[in-house]
């Protein structure tokens, strides 16, 4: 079930609109950051206080309809949030029409701006599970903990498709494949919104960032993308369309530009596609300061007022201003001089009010926090789900001679487990950005009861301190004096080298080189020169940093992505075999800096003397058991309107239980638009006992074989196709409507 359509509230919305002044309407379109209503935003998080006079000015003078964010000092306690939200709604109640404020927050991997909330794997790690049921459940938990604070709106999920490896927001995406992003994004959104947005268990979701943000040509954040219309329709728009048609409440706009048009000034994408073609009835909110930037950065508007006019007329409904009231003043000027028509003003406000009514903010005390949520905020099953997600995300990339799982019997006070590397003893590298603070780099704000959650401390909990030697070895970019480490590795049982990235997001995460920092590569190289003891390289990183130099030096390589707060425990469980790894790469892991291909490359990239050479392919992921595929059955001919039923047998041929994701690809061999070599069209994640066999069925139809054609419409052409599942493949012919069947 889904919540009622947003248009079902239009009678109440229109009745309220008829009572509103232009000032009240423009106020609803204006969103400010919490800093503007605080006494001193620079104070420590636990000393943050709302300033009654500033709040009164915001609500009564400027009629503000929305507030967002935390101050720079970071996340607040649940009771603190409830106090803040309560005061905001109390003030809104005093306004002429008592319109509640819609508070929004970046709950990106859980309710990460609420202290002691569960911090789940970031999106790319979650995508590696290939488990939409898990994504939906995490969406539900994140919504519950966010709404417990009295916050009914979350800026997530990110359904930008992640096809630029350098992009510092890659880890906020569900990977490089259209179907995977569509499915995971929709599942997460449905978990957040549930079937009743008025419930204190649910929040309004916000798709980000509409659209094309994730393919900057330079790889730098908020820089130009060049995406032709056909590729936009084929790759970038479908995940948004999927969740819009499934009922998402809001959309946040691309901070960058596509083909020379800033996202916030793109009438075609915002109005003609999103609102008219996809029939989106919620509202579109700007990203941070991005309307102002049409004047100051993008330079499509020669004045701040023209920037406001451009954006609103393009289709922006709410402005994340956020540090002043300039949008309010300038929009009011535009309404008064007619450059923004009253019809467009009413359309924007109607969309915002629909969501407020859908959330039940006008009903009883529903806009205020539920005080009983203090007792139900945390539940043991939430941590269990988090651990399950972190385990399923971990992807085993290499395992020479079945080194893993580790043998506990080999580890002793004499032959210790040696742990080193810059991500071994930090929580920030497990969680990444949007973790208590925007950049996620301030470990002092992490709750004290979580400090034993690092990789190192998780292994100490399992093995005891006397069986482990720990040496930092290096920072992220500086090799330390490692003489003591090199002496220790000679007698080690195993060597665990924990590499990766410090936390970051957005522009501060820009890099010029995808190669992992020199100091970290040297750390592995120096250890390998000293000993033949096997090295297990662990990667905690938000994007696939190039590690070509150390791949052959490592006996095993484990990709953790950004696994969240249970990442350390999950790694222990995987390395000792308590959980059999099942993650699969949702991105192609490159080998070279200037060879950043995706799995669905074109045939021209591997023919005529060209070649694709990557470190690890999309979908790659090893297990401690083995799986065999057999009996692939695909009808040889498919009639135009028939379903395509594909069956096969999958068996766990090993002695260990294992979860396993079965991926099905289809190749369109000939068509009027050059086809990719293959496309993911189905997947199933299942659990197999030792020697267990299961019959698997996939059901496709003609739409699954479609593509955006020369005339920019979605079409399917009859002809020859290949289905590939594991090491099996089979051909079938799709017979057109006007062709004789068989």
Rosetta blueprint (number, residue, H / E / L):
1 X L
2 X L
3 X L
4 X L
5 X L
6 X H
7 X H
8 X H
9 X H
10 X H
11 X H
12 X H
13 X H
14 X H
15 X H
16 X H
17 X H
18 X H
19 X H
20 X L
21 X L
22 X H
23 X H
24 X H
25 X H
26 X H
27 X H
28 X H
29 X L
30 X E
31 X E
32 X E
33 X E
34 X H
35 X H
36 X H
37 X H
38 X E
39 X L
40 X L
41 X L
42 X L
43 X L
44 X L
45 X H
46 X H
47 X H
48 X L
49 X L
50 X E
51 X L
52 X H
53 X H
54 X H
55 X H
56 X H
57 X H
58 X H
59 X H
60 X H
61 X H
62 X L
63 X L
64 X L
65 X L
66 X E
67 X E
68 X E
69 X L
70 X L
71 X L
72 X L
73 X L
74 X L
75 X L
76 X E
77 X L
78 X H
79 X H
80 X H
81 X H
82 X H
83 X H
84 X H
85 X H
86 X H
87 X H
88 X H
89 X H
90 X H
91 X H
92 X H
93 X H
94 X L
95 X L
96 X L
97 X L
98 X L
99 X L
100 X L
101 X L
102 X E
103 X E
104 X E
105 X E
106 X L
107 X L
108 X L
109 X L
110 X L
111 X L
112 X L
113 X L
114 X E
115 X L
116 X L
117 X L
118 X L
119 X L
120 X L
121 X L
122 X L
123 X H
124 X H
125 X H
126 X H
127 X H
128 X L
129 X L
130 X L
131 X L
132 X H
133 X H
134 X H
135 X H
136 X H
137 X H
138 X H
139 X H
140 X H
141 X H
142 X H
143 X H
144 X H
145 X H
146 X H
147 X H
148 X H
149 X L
150 X L
151 X L
152 X L
153 X E
154 X E
155 X L
156 X L
157 X L
158 X E
159 X L
160 X L
161 X L
162 X L
163 X L
164 X L
165 X L
166 X L
167 X L
168 X L
169 X L
170 X H
171 X H
172 X H
173 X L
174 X L
175 X L
176 X L
177 X L
178 X H
179 X H
180 X H
181 X H
182 X H
183 X H
184 X H
185 X H
186 X H
187 X H
188 X H
189 X H
190 X H
191 X H
192 X H
193 X H
194 X L
195 X L
196 X L
197 X L
198 X L
199 X L
200 X L
201 X L
202 X L
203 X L
204 X E
205 X L
206 X E
207 X E
208 X E
209 X E
210 X E
211 X L
212 X L
213 X L
214 X L
215 X L
216 X L
217 X L
218 X L
219 X L
220 X L
221 X L
222 X L
223 X L
224 X L
225 X E
226 X L
227 X L
228 X L
229 X H
230 X H
231 X H
232 X H
233 X H
234 X H
235 X H
236 X H
237 X L
238 X H
239 X H
240 X H
241 X H
242 X H
243 X H
244 X H
245 X H
246 X L
247 X L
248 X L
249 X L
250 X E
251 X E
252 X E
253 X E
254 X L
255 X L
256 X L
257 X E
258 X E
259 X L
260 X L
261 X E
262 X E
263 X H
264 X H
265 X H
266 X L
267 X H
268 X H
269 X H
270 X H
271 X H
272 X H
273 X H
274 X H
275 X H
276 X H
277 X H
278 X L
279 X L
280 X L
281 X L
282 X L
283 X E
284 X E
285 X E
286 X L
287 X L
288 X L
289 X L
290 X L
291 X L
292 X L
293 X H
294 X H
295 X H
296 X H
297 X L
298 X L
299 X L
300 X L
301 X L
302 X L
303 X L
304 X H
305 X H
306 X H
307 X H
308 X H
309 X H
310 X H
311 X H
312 X H
313 X H
314 X H
315 X L
316 X L
317 X L
318 X E
319 X E
320 X E
321 X L
322 X L
323 X L
324 X L
325 X L
326 X H
327 X H
328 X H
329 X H
330 X H
331 X H
332 X H
333 X H
334 X H
335 X H
336 X H
337 X H
338 X L
339 X L
340 X L
341 X L
342 X H
343 X H
344 X H
345 X H
346 X H
347 X H
348 X H
349 X H
350 X H
351 X H
352 X H
353 X H
354 X H
355 X H
356 X H
357 X H
358 X H
359 X L
360 X L
361 X L
362 X L
363 X L
364 X L
365 X L
366 X L
367 X L
368 X L
369 X L
370 X L
371 X L
372 X L
373 X H
374 X H
375 X H
376 X H
377 X L
378 X L
379 X L
380 X H
381 X H
382 X H
383 X H
384 X H
385 X H
386 X H
387 X H
388 X H
389 X H
390 X H
391 X H
392 X H
393 X H
394 X L
395 X E
396 X E
397 X E
398 X E
399 X E
400 X H
401 X H
402 X H
403 X L
404 X L
405 X L
406 X L
407 X L
408 X H
409 X H
410 X H
411 X L
412 X L
413 X L
414 X L
415 X L
416 X L
417 X E
418 X E
419 X E
420 X E
421 X L
422 X L
423 X L
424 X L
425 X L
426 X L
427 X L
428 X H
429 X H
430 X H
431 X H
432 X L
433 X L
434 X L
435 X L
436 X L
437 X L
438 X L
439 X L
440 X L
441 X L
442 X L
443 X H
444 X H
445 X H
446 X L
447 X L
448 X H
449 X H
450 X H
451 X H
452 X H
453 X H
454 X L
455 X H
456 X H
457 X H
458 X H
459 X H
460 X H
461 X H
462 X H
463 X H
464 X L
465 X H
466 X H
467 X H
468 X E
469 X E
470 X E
471 X E
472 X L
473 X L
474 X E
475 X L
476 X L
477 X L
478 X L
479 X E
480 X L
481 X L
482 X L
483 X H
484 X H
485 X H
486 X H
487 X H
488 X H
489 X H
490 X L
491 X L
492 X L
493 X L
494 X E
495 X E
496 X E
497 X E
498 X E
499 X E
500 X E
501 X L
502 X L
503 X L
504 X L
505 X L
506 X H
507 X H
508 X H
509 X H
510 X L
511 X L
512 X L
513 X L
514 X L
515 X E
516 X L
517 X L
518 X H
519 X H
520 X H
521 X H
522 X H
523 X H
524 X H
525 X H
526 X H
527 X H
528 X H
529 X H
530 X H
531 X L
532 X L
533 X L
534 X L
535 X E
536 X E
537 X E
538 X E
539 X E
540 X E
541 X L
542 X L
543 X L
544 X L
545 X L
546 X E
547 X L
548 X H
549 X H
550 X H
551 X H
552 X L
553 X L
554 X L
555 X L
556 X E
557 X E
558 X E
559 X E
560 X E
561 X E
562 X L
563 X L
564 X L
565 X L
566 X L
567 X H
568 X H
569 X H
570 X H
571 X H
572 X H
573 X H
574 X H
575 X H
576 X L
577 X L
578 X L
579 X L
580 X L
581 X L
582 X L
583 X L
584 X L
585 X L
586 X L
587 X L
588 X L
589 X E
590 X E
591 X L
592 X L
593 X L
594 X L
595 X L
596 X L
597 X L
598 X L
599 X L
600 X L
601 X L
602 X E
603 X H
604 X H
605 X H
606 X L
607 X L
608 X L
609 X L
610 X L
611 X L
612 X L
613 X L
614 X E
615 X E
616 X E
617 X L
618 X L
619 X L
620 X L
621 X L
622 X E
623 X L
624 X L
625 X L
626 X L
627 X E
628 X E
629 X E
630 X E
631 X E
632 X E
633 X E
634 X E
635 X L
636 X L
637 X E
638 X E
639 X E
640 X L
641 X L
642 X L
643 X L
644 X E
645 X E
646 X E
647 X E
648 X E
649 X E
650 X E
651 X E
652 X E
653 X L
654 X L
655 X L
656 X L
657 X L
658 X E
659 X E
660 X E
661 X E
662 X E
663 X E
664 X E
665 X E
666 X E
667 X E
668 X E
669 X L
670 X L
671 X L
672 X L
673 X L
674 X L
675 X L
676 X E
677 X L
678 X L
679 X E
680 X E
681 X E
682 X E
683 X E
684 X E
685 X E
686 X E
687 X E
688 X E
689 X L
690 X L
691 X L
692 X L
693 X E
694 X E
695 X E
696 X E
697 X E
698 X E
699 X E
700 X E
701 X L
702 X H
703 X H
704 X H
705 X H
706 X L
707 X E
708 X E
709 X L
710 X L
711 X L
712 X L
713 X L
714 X E
715 X E
716 X L
717 X L
718 X L
719 X E
720 X E
721 X E
722 X E
723 X E
724 X E
725 X E
726 X L
727 X L
728 X E
729 X E
730 X E
731 X E
732 X E
733 X E
734 X E
735 X E
736 X L
737 X L
738 X L
739 X L
740 X L
741 X L
742 X L
